[in-house]
């Protein structure tokens, strides 16, 4: 494949630096894409601009890209459906009644919220001290994000929608919520790969002639230090209440200045999605949230089986996600109409409000896909990955593969793309050098997950910002120190285990 050498690194690097520095994500991505096509066009800026527009349009030529964008839009309708029907409120009340969150203060807080007596109750619990409630809220977000392992985006959106009102009332920053959501999504999905993540990895391993790809993937799970540490670090932050750097400033801002978001922040979602009130007079039934969400969860493996012709591991992840969301919407709409909660026109209106509220997310994904395609034309991934094929001490190869995977995933914003680039390189190295297959695969997958859940151009990072209704770059800046801590420890462990196994 043609590569532009070190020049291929410049576009994604520029986009990331500009996004973090200027906080203008759309412009940053556009500039990165334009630079890439200017390089491809022999440094002709006008032709680069024309090709930039063309690549943005061509995003929709890829069926998988289009399905992800449609899914991202329609998940907004799931959120508005569950809120307007009273299902979200009923679900939160059900959680507290069942004792899933053992905090009478937090339960009372929610009860007061729904009965209209918020201010006095909030003042009273803050005088008493609400750290217990804050910890319980964090544990609830972690728990909900952890148990839904079928699809990373769904678990982020569900737990975000449930926990966001609670976090706001307990004066916990939106940045903290987005960190908890993001760091329990991709890491958990790769550790419990009964989902599209497992399917793509197994398919890539099989394509490289690995005799038993399922066994190889399973052998990597306990050695995937980054994914494990990311999950444990979130839990530690929740339990101790200790914050670092930008996150500490964000928490101080909320607690002392009563500002959920910083001045000038731009939440990555319309308020019509995150602030929709339940329809007056409708019963608050948990079923009206559980039913569409459960339908999505159940339909995911069903569609994987159908598209995989009976083999779950051969199914299409994007088809599964899209049809899971469509099924959830249809089931929810039918249930609401049968209960007499919503009329057909109301269902349509709520659907369109939900879809419209997530247009910023879908737009950002178009840019993210476009810069990923641009990197493909430049040969960014293969150029970086070739560095791993130079002569190295076998003991340090797992650590090197982890670092390269981290860089590729962070630069391109895609874990699956990183897997597709690195697995064909890593498998021959395993066979030739005689390295532990599970350890090498764990290093590769862990690096991909690092980029997936902390790169500003990753769809998982984008969806986490959306689900918590926080500023996207604020989420990236506050989460990155924790991700780097987990990555640093993981690098050391991969180095040690590289000489042991």
C-alpha positions in Angstrom: 0.0 0.0 0.0 1.2 3.5 -0.8 2.3 5.6 2.2 3.3 9.2 2.5 5.8 8.4 5.2 6.0 10.8 8.2 3.7 13.2 6.4 0.8 10.8 6.9 1.0 11.5 10.6 0.5 15.3 10.3 -3.3 15.4 9.5 -4.6 13.4 12.5 -2.0 15.0 14.7 -3.0 18.5 13.7 -6.7 17.8 14.1 -6.1 16.5 17.6 -3.9 19.4 18.7 -6.3 22.0 17.2 -9.3 20.3 18.8 -7.7 20.3 22.3 -6.2 23.8 21.9 -9.1 25.7 20.2 -12.1 23.6 21.5 -13.5 23.9 17.9 -13.9 20.2 17.0 -15.6 20.6 13.7 -13.1 23.1 12.4 -10.2 21.1 13.7 -11.3 18.0 12.0 -12.0 19.8 8.7 -8.5 21.4 8.8 -7.0 17.9 9.4 -8.9 16.4 6.5 -8.0 19.3 4.3 -4.3 19.0 5.1 -4.4 15.3 4.4 -5.9 15.8 0.9 -3.6 18.8 0.2 -0.7 16.4 0.9 -2.2 13.8 -1.4 -2.9 16.4 -4.1 0.8 17.3 -4.3 0.3 20.3 -1.9 -2.4 21.9 -4.1 -4.6 23.6 -1.4 -7.5 24.2 -3.8 -7.6 20.6 -5.0 -7.2 19.5 -1.4 -10.4 21.5 -0.5 -12.3 19.9 -3.4 -11.3 16.5 -2.3 -12.1 17.3 1.3 -15.7 17.9 0.3 -15.7 14.8 -1.8 -14.5 12.6 1.0 -17.1 14.0 3.4 -19.8 13.1 0.9 -18.3 9.7 0.2 -18.6 8.8 3.9 -22.2 7.7 3.1 -21.0 5.3 0.4 -19.9 3.0 3.1 -22.9 1.1 4.4 -21.4 0.6 7.9 -20.7 4.3 8.2 -24.3 5.2 7.2 -25.7 2.7 9.6 -23.7 4.1 12.5 -24.8 7.6 11.7 -28.4 6.5 11.5 -28.1 4.6 14.8 -26.6 7.7 16.4 -29.5 9.8 15.3 -32.2 7.3 16.3 -30.8 6.6 19.7 -31.8 10.2 20.5 -35.4 9.1 19.8 -35.0 6.3 22.3 -33.9 8.8 24.9 -36.8 11.2 24.3 -39.2 8.2 24.1 -38.2 6.9 27.5 -38.3 10.4 29.1 -41.6 11.7 27.6 -43.4 8.5 28.4 -42.4 8.7 32.1 -40.3 5.5 31.7 -37.0 7.1 32.7 -38.5 8.6 35.9 -40.2 5.4 36.7 -37.0 3.4 36.2 -35.0 5.7 38.5 -37.7 5.3 41.2 -37.7 1.6 40.7 -33.9 1.4 41.2 -34.1 3.1 44.5 -37.1 1.1 45.7 -35.2 -2.1 44.9 -32.2 -0.9 47.0 -29.8 -0.9 44.0 -28.5 2.4 45.3 -28.1 2.2 49.1 -28.4 5.8 50.0 -31.5 7.2 51.6 -30.3 10.7 50.9 -30.0 10.1 47.2 -33.4 8.3 47.1 -34.9 11.2 49.0 -33.3 13.6 46.6 -34.9 11.9 43.6 -38.2 11.7 45.4 -38.0 15.4 46.1 -37.1 16.2 42.5 -40.1 14.5 41.2 -42.5 16.0 43.8 -41.3 19.5 43.1 -39.6 20.0 46.6 -36.0 20.1 45.4 -34.4 23.2 46.8 -35.2 22.7 50.5 -34.2 19.0 50.4 -30.9 19.7 48.6 -30.0 22.3 51.1 -30.8 20.0 54.0 -28.7 17.1 52.7 -25.7 19.3 51.9 -25.8 20.6 55.4 -25.6 17.1 56.6 -22.9 16.1 54.1 -23.7 14.2 50.9 -20.5 12.4 50.2 -22.3 9.1 50.7 -24.9 10.1 48.1 -22.1 11.2 45.7 -20.3 7.9 46.0 -23.6 6.0 45.5 -24.4 8.0 42.4 -20.9 7.2 41.0 -21.3 3.5 41.8 -24.7 3.5 40.1 -23.2 5.0 36.9 -20.3 2.5 37.0 -22.7 -0.4 37.7 -25.1 0.4 34.9 -22.3 1.0 32.5 -20.6 -2.3 33.5 -23.6 -4.7 33.2 -24.7 -3.8 29.7 -21.9 -5.3 27.7 -23.8 -6.1 24.5 -22.9 -2.7 22.9 -20.7 0.1 24.1 -22.8 3.0 22.9 -26.1 1.6 24.3 -24.7 1.2 27.8 -23.2 4.7 27.7 -26.5 6.3 26.6 -28.7 4.3 29.1 -26.5 4.9 32.1 -26.0 8.6 31.1 -29.7 9.2 30.7 -30.4 7.6 34.1 -27.6 9.2 36.1 -27.3 12.7 34.6 -30.2 14.2 36.6 -28.8 12.7 39.8 -25.3 13.9 39.2 -26.6 17.4 38.5 -28.6 17.6 41.8 -25.7 16.2 43.8 -23.3 18.8 42.3 -21.1 16.3 40.5 -19.6 17.6 37.3 -20.8 16.5 33.9 -17.1 15.8 33.2 -17.0 13.2 36.0 -20.1 11.5 34.6 -18.7 11.4 31.1 -15.4 9.9 32.4 -17.3 7.2 34.3 -19.4 6.4 31.2 -16.6 6.4 28.7 -14.1 4.3 30.8 -16.7 1.6 31.5 -17.8 1.2 27.9 -15.0 0.1 25.5 -12.8 -1.6 28.2 -15.8 -3.7 29.4 -16.8 -4.6 25.8 -13.4 -6.0 25.0 -13.2 -7.9 28.3 -16.7 -9.5 27.8 -16.6 -9.9 24.0 -20.1 -11.4 23.5 -20.8 -8.6 21.1 -19.7 -7.0 17.8 -16.2 -6.3 19.3 -15.6 -10.0 19.8 -16.9 -10.8 16.4 -14.6 -8.4 14.6 -11.5 -9.6 16.5 -12.3 -13.3 15.9 -12.9 -12.6 12.2 -9.5 -10.8 11.9 -7.7 -13.6 13.7 -9.3 -16.2 11.5 -8.3 -14.3 8.4 -4.7 -14.6 9.5 -5.0 -18.4 9.8 -5.1 -18.6 13.6 -6.3 -22.1 14.3 -8.6 -21.3 17.2 -9.4 -17.6 17.3 -12.0 -17.9 20.0 -9.5 -19.5 22.4 -6.8 -16.9 21.5 -9.2 -14.1 22.3 -10.3 -15.7 25.6 -6.6 -16.1 26.5 -6.1 -12.4 26.1 -8.8 -11.3 28.5 -6.9 -11.7 31.8 -3.8 -10.2 30.2 -5.6 -7.1 28.9 -4.1 -4.9 31.6 -5.2 -1.6 30.1 -8.9 -2.5 30.0 -8.8 -4.0 33.5 -7.0 -1.0 35.0 -9.3 1.5 33.3 -12.3 -0.2 34.9 -10.6 -0.4 38.3 -9.3 3.1 38.2 -12.9 4.5 37.6 -14.1 2.5 40.6 -11.2 3.8 42.7 -12.0 7.4 41.7 -15.7 6.9 42.6 -15.0 5.3 46.0 -12.2 7.7 47.1 -13.5 10.9 45.6 -9.9 11.8 44.7 -9.6 13.8 41.5 -6.7 14.8 39.3 -5.8 17.9 37.3 -8.6 19.2 35.1 -11.1 16.9 36.8 -10.3 18.4 40.2 -10.9 21.9 38.8 -14.2 20.8 37.3 -15.4 19.3 40.6 -14.4 22.4 42.5 -16.2 24.6 40.0 -19.5 22.6 40.5 -19.2 22.5 44.2 -18.1 26.1 44.9 -19.6 28.0 42.0 -22.6 25.8 41.4 -21.7 25.6 37.7 -22.5 22.2 36.1 -20.6 23.3 33.0 -17.8 25.9 32.6 -18.6 29.3 31.2 -18.7 29.0 27.4 -19.0 25.2 27.3 -21.0 23.7 24.5 -22.8 20.5 25.5 -22.7 18.0 22.7 -26.5 17.5 22.5 -29.6 19.5 22.2 -31.5 20.3 25.4 -34.6 18.9 23.8 -33.0 15.4 24.2 -31.5 15.7 27.7 -34.1 18.0 29.4 -37.4 16.6 28.0 -39.9 16.3 30.8 -42.4 13.5 31.1 -45.8 14.1 29.7 -48.2 15.4 32.3 -50.6 12.9 33.7 -48.9 9.8 32.5 -48.0 7.0 35.0 -44.3 6.7 35.8 -43.7 3.1 34.8 -40.2 1.6 34.7 -41.5 -0.8 32.1 -41.7 2.1 29.6 -37.9 2.5 29.7 -37.0 -1.2 30.3 -39.1 -2.4 27.4 -37.4 -0.5 24.5 -33.9 -0.8 26.1 -34.3 -4.5 26.8 -35.5 -5.0 23.2 -32.3 -3.4 21.9 -30.2 -5.6 24.2 -32.0 -8.8 23.1 -32.1 -7.9 19.4 -28.3 -7.3 19.2 -27.3 -11.0 19.5 -30.4 -12.1 17.5 -29.4 -9.9 14.5 -25.8 -11.0 14.9 -27.0 -14.6 14.6 -29.2 -13.7 11.5 -26.5 -11.8 9.7 -23.9 -14.4 10.7 -26.1 -17.2 9.3 -26.4 -18.9 12.6 -22.9 -18.0 13.8 -22.9 -15.2 16.4 -19.3 -14.4 15.8 -19.8 -13.9 12.0 -22.6 -11.4 12.4 -22.5 -7.7 11.3 -22.1 -5.3 14.2 -23.4 -2.3 12.4 -26.5 -4.1 11.2 -27.1 -5.5 14.7 -26.9 -2.1 16.3 -29.1 -0.4 13.8 -31.8 -3.0 13.8 -31.6 -3.2 17.6 -32.4 0.5 17.9 -35.2 0.3 15.3 -36.7 -2.6 17.2 -36.5 -0.8 20.4 -38.3 2.3 18.9 -41.0 0.1 17.3 -41.7 -1.8 20.5 -41.7 1.4 22.6 -44.0 3.2 20.2 -46.5 0.2 20.2 -46.4 -0.1 24.0 -47.0 3.7 24.5 -49.9 3.7 22.0 -51.5 0.6 23.5 -51.3 2.1 27.0 -52.9 5.3 25.7 -49.9 7.3 26.8 -49.0 8.8 23.4 -50.9 9.4 20.3 -49.4 8.7 16.8 -48.7 12.4 16.3 -47.0 12.7 19.7 -44.8 9.6 18.9 -43.8 11.2 15.6 -43.0 14.6 17.2 -41.0 13.0 20.0 -39.1 10.9 17.5 -38.2 13.9 15.4 -37.1 15.9 18.5 -34.8 13.1 19.6 -33.3 12.7 16.1 -32.9 16.5 15.7 -31.2 16.8 19.0 -28.4 14.4 18.0 -27.6 16.1 14.7 -24.4 17.6 16.2 -23.3 14.1 17.1 -24.0 12.6 13.7 -22.3 15.6 12.0 -19.2 15.0 14.2 -19.2 11.4 13.2 -19.2 12.3 9.5 -16.0 14.3 10.1 -14.5 11.5 12.2 -15.2 8.9 9.5 -13.8 11.3 6.9 -10.5 11.8 8.7 -10.3 8.1 9.2 -10.7 7.5 5.4 -8.1 10.3 4.8 -5.7 8.5 7.0 -6.3 5.3 5.1 -5.4 7.0 1.8 -2.3 8.5 3.4 -1.3 5.1 4.8 -1.0 6.5 8.3 -1.7 3.3 10.1 0.6 1.0 8.0 3.4 3.6 8.2 3.2 3.7 12.0 2.7 0.0 12.3 5.8 -0.8 10.2 7.9 0.5 13.1 7.0 -2.6 15.1 8.5 -4.9 12.5 12.0 -3.6 13.0 14.5 -5.8 14.9 13.6 -5.7 18.6 14.3 -7.8 21.7 11.3 -10.2 21.9 10.7 -9.2 25.5 9.8 -5.7 24.6 7.6 -6.5 21.6 4.4 -6.6 23.6 5.1 -3.1 25.1 6.0 -1.7 21.7 2.8 -3.2 20.1 0.8 -1.6 22.9 2.4 1.8 22.3 2.0 1.7 18.6 -1.7 0.6 18.9 -2.3 3.4 21.4 -0.9 5.9 18.9 -2.8 4.6 15.9 -6.1 4.4 17.8 -5.7 7.9 19.4 -4.7 9.4 16.0 -7.4 7.8 14.0 -10.1 7.5 16.7 -11.0 3.9 15.8 -10.2 0.8 17.8 -11.6 -1.5 15.2 -9.5 0.2 12.5 -6.5 -0.3 14.8 -7.3 -4.0 15.2 -7.6 -4.3 11.4 -4.2 -2.7 10.9 -2.3 -4.4 13.7 -3.6 -8.0 13.8 -2.1 -8.8 10.3 1.2 -7.5 11.6 1.1 -9.0 15.1 0.1 -12.6 14.1 3.2 -13.2 11.9 5.4 -11.8 14.6 3.8 -14.2 17.1 4.5 -17.1 14.8 8.0 -16.1 13.8 9.3 -15.0 17.2 7.3 -17.5 19.3 5.6 -15.0 21.6 2.6 -15.6 23.9 -0.5 -15.1 21.6 -2.7 -14.0 24.4 -0.2 -11.4 25.6 0.4 -9.9 22.2 -3.3 -9.8 21.4 -4.0 -8.2 24.8 -1.4 -5.5 24.1 -2.9 -4.8 20.7 -6.5 -4.7 21.9 -5.6 -2.7 25.0 -3.9 -0.1 22.8 -6.9 0.1 20.6 -9.3 0.5 23.5 -7.1 3.4 24.9 -7.5 5.3 21.7 -11.2 4.4 21.3 -12.2 5.8 24.7 -10.0 8.9 24.9 -9.4 10.2 21.4 -11.4 13.3 20.6 -12.3 11.9 17.2 -13.5 8.5 18.5 -17.2 7.7 18.2 -17.3 6.3 21.7 -15.8 9.4 23.2 -18.3 11.5 21.2 -21.2 9.5 22.4 -20.0 9.7 26.0 -19.9 13.5 25.8 -23.4 13.4 24.3 -24.8 11.0 26.9 -23.5 13.2 29.8 -24.4 16.5 27.9 -21.0 17.9 28.5 -18.5 19.9 26.3 -16.7 17.3 24.2 -13.2 18.8 24.6 -13.7 19.2 28.3 -14.5 15.5 28.5 -11.3 14.6 26.6 -9.1 16.9 28.8 -10.5 15.7 32.1 -10.4 12.0 31.2 -6.9 11.9 29.6 -4.9 12.0 32.8 -6.6 8.9 34.1 -6.2 7.1 30.8 -2.5 8.0 30.7 -2.1 6.6 34.3 -3.7 3.3 33.3 -1.7 3.2 30.0 1.6 3.9 31.9 1.0 1.0 34.4 -0.1 -1.2 31.5 3.0 -0.5 29.6 5.2 -1.5 32.5 3.2 -4.7 33.0 3.5 -5.6 29.3 7.2 -5.0 29.5 7.5 -7.3 32.6 5.2 -10.0 31.2 7.0 -9.9 27.9 10.1 -11.3 29.6 8.1 -13.7 31.8 5.7 -15.4 29.4 
